[in-house]
Amino acid sequence: MFVITVKFVIHEKDTEKFKVRILQQARDSLELEKDCHEFDVCHDPNNKNIVFLYETYTDKDAFDVHLNSKHYLAFNEEVTPWVKEKIVTQLEKQAL
């Protein structure tokens, strides 16, 4: 499995609308992409401006499909002005 984590730091004035929009993005990704297996949205209980994503895909190619999907491109264009910082990490999930 190919894993992506994303840590967003959102501008304070945009936090609430970002949280609504990221949940829609998670639903769209899970419903529209057969190779997107998990899209977890996590919020920092100590800092409302931090949002963390944990996403799993079948492989790197499936993630590339995600990055080029209409719903991702629309999401990214809409939320980019709201984002103060974005850290993306790519990982490989190890089988037990």
C-alpha positions in Angstrom: 0.0 0.0 0.0 1.1 3.5 -0.8 0.5 6.0 2.1 0.2 9.7 2.1 0.2 11.9 5.1 -0.6 15.6 4.9 -0.3 18.2 7.7 -2.1 21.4 7.0 -1.8 24.6 9.0 -4.8 26.7 8.1 -5.2 30.4 8.4 -7.4 31.0 11.5 -10.1 32.9 9.6 -10.4 30.0 7.1 -10.4 27.0 9.5 -14.1 26.2 9.7 -14.7 26.3 5.9 -11.6 24.2 5.3 -12.8 21.6 7.7 -16.1 21.3 5.8 -14.3 21.2 2.5 -11.8 18.6 3.5 -14.5 16.2 4.6 -16.2 16.6 1.2 -12.8 15.9 -0.4 -12.4 12.7 1.7 -15.9 11.5 0.7 -15.3 12.3 -3.0 -11.9 10.4 -3.0 -13.3 7.3 -1.3 -16.5 7.2 -3.5 -14.9 8.1 -6.9 -11.5 6.4 -6.7 -11.5 2.6 -6.6 -7.9 2.6 -5.5 -8.3 5.0 -2.6 -8.8 2.8 0.4 -8.5 5.2 3.4 -8.9 8.9 3.7 -8.9 9.8 7.4 -9.2 13.5 8.5 -7.8 14.2 11.9 -8.0 17.5 13.9 -5.5 18.6 16.5 -7.5 19.0 19.8 -5.0 21.6 21.0 -4.8 23.7 17.8 -7.9 24.1 15.7 -5.8 25.3 12.8 -4.0 22.0 12.3 -5.6 19.3 10.1 -3.8 15.9 9.5 -4.7 13.5 6.7 -3.9 9.8 6.4 -4.6 8.4 3.0 -3.9 4.9 1.5 -3.8 4.0 -2.1 -3.2 0.7 -4.0 0.1 2.1 -5.4 1.8 5.3 -6.5 0.0 5.2 -9.8 -3.3 5.3 -7.9 -2.1 8.4 -6.0 -1.2 10.0 -9.3 -4.7 9.4 -10.5 -6.0 11.1 -7.4 -3.8 14.1 -8.0 -5.2 14.5 -11.5 -8.8 13.9 -10.7 -11.4 16.7 -11.2 -12.4 16.7 -7.6 -8.9 17.0 -6.3 -7.9 19.8 -8.7 -11.1 21.7 -7.8 -10.4 21.2 -4.0 -6.8 22.2 -4.3 -7.6 25.4 -6.2 -10.3 26.4 -3.7 -8.4 25.7 -0.5 -4.8 26.9 -1.5 -5.5 30.5 -0.3 -6.7 29.2 3.1 -3.5 27.1 3.7 -0.6 28.7 5.7 1.6 25.5 5.5 1.3 22.1 3.9 3.7 19.2 4.6 3.2 16.0 2.4 4.9 12.8 3.2 4.9 9.6 1.0 5.3 6.2 2.7 5.0 2.5 2.0 2.8 0.6 4.4 4.5 -2.6 5.7 2.5 -5.8 5.9 2.5 -7.6 9.3 
